[in-house]
Amino acid sequence: MRGLGYDSYAAHGSDMGANISRELAIMNPPGFLGAHVLQLFSFPSGDPAEFEKMTPADHAALQFAGWFQTVNGYAQMNASRPQTIAAALADSPVGQLAYSELFESFGNGTSLVSRDQVLTQVSLYWLTNTAATAVRYYHAERNAEAVVNHGPIGVTVFADDFRSMRPFAERDNTNIVSWTKRPRGGHFAAMEVPQDVAEEIRAFYADR
């Protein structure tokens, strides 16, 4: 960004984009204003003391994460055998479309993503032949070293998305500068409720 002539800049991301934005916060280079994300993927370490700080909302979020384990077989495949699924996705537009049922299953019946939006996403992956690139990221993420983030970061939790659990998020991110919630929207909030996402981003960076 400095090479492009920007003295200051920021990051926003969801899902894998949230992890990438967090990596920028970890680096916290000169001119970096902070990262705004829609998820902080932090989970129990096994220490019973961690559960003492959990609220009923945190327990509900943990239960939701447990449910998500029943529909995330794709992630296990991507993380362990990425080239296997990559070959299938690169060979078949029908396979790419079937894989994209995730737009619905992520929301457990609450997804607001339209059929046209799904077809657009599938077309982008198919026409650019970038499905393999997307799935290989899971393998890299699984094998990455866990690092505590001390850079500025904020999170917005949408009602029907993965709900970040604050006690664990604060353990892994020591400089959470904002934590907000939205009553509507799911994992693909930028497609479902783009105005809400835009408002959250503007609010986060308004005073930075």
C-alpha positions, 0 to 999 in steps of 0.5 A: 500500500505504501508503494501505491502512495497510501500513507494509511490504510485498513483491512476488512474481511469475512471467513478466510478474508477475516483470517487474512485481515487478522494477519495484517493486524499481527504485522501491524505495519506503519500506517495500518489503521486496523482490521475489521472482521466478521469472525474471530475464529477462536476456540477453547484450548481445553483449560476449564478456567476459560469457560468461567468467563463465558456468558449464555450467548457464548455458550450458544455460540459454542453450541452453534459451532458444534452444529457447524461441525456436522456440515463442514465435511468440505473443510476437512477435505480441503484441509487434508486433500485439497488437490483431490477436490480441486481437480473435481471442481476444475473439471465440472461446472456442475461440481462447482455448483453442487459445492456451492450448496454451502451458501445454504447450509452455512445458514441452516435455512436462514441464508438470504443469498439469492439464486442469482448471487450463487450463480454469479459466484459459481461463474466467477470460480468456473470462468477464472478456474480459481477453485483450486486456489480457494481450496488450497488455502484451507491446507495452508491455514491448518498447517499455520502456526497459531499466533496471538494478535496484538494489533488493532482489530474489531469484529461485527457478529451477524445473527445467523453467522458463526458467532465469535466467542469473546473469552477465546477471541480476547485470549487470541487478540489482545487489542479488540477495539470494537465488538458489535452485533447485528440482528440480521444476516448470516455468513455471507453478510456482504451479499445478504445485507451489504448496507449493514456491513458498509455501516459497520466498516464506516463506524469502525474506521470513523475515529481511527 
